Amino acid sequence: MQTLVTIHSWVRWLVLLAVIVGAVVGFLRYRDRAGWSPYIHQTEVMIVDIQVAIGIVTWVFFGGWNRGLFFSIMHPALMLAALALLHLAMTFAVRHNSFRSWLFMGGASAISLVLIVGAIPWNRL
């Protein structure tokens, strides 16, 4: 169990990096009025998907519901909300396929970043 929690803890840095890059690239490419290319944001969503999957396995199989309010409710709920927002934004951006898709994904990435940073247990670095 400790190995899975350690992996989940280390992957958090990759998630933060991916979401920050997604937000920055989204806003910068929108200013250039560049054509939509979903690869950066697909990678971002994929990394967050992997992290959430690891978290769900840890929560379900190792009694996450017995770990206090933060780990039983707040952490999973905020992370799932961030993931859902990224997926919805990606679907919207791909369907509209314009330079404004960059702005939409940049904004969704920024909001997801706030949710993720608020849900990370910073006392367990």
QUIURVEN-V228918 format. One record per helix or strand. SS is the DSSP state (helix for helix, strand for strand). FROM is the first residue (numbers start at 1). LEN is the number of residues. If there is no record, write none. Layout:
SS FROM LEN
SS FROM LEN
This chain:
helix 2 30
helix 39 23
helix 64 3
helix 68 29
helix 100 20
helix 122 3
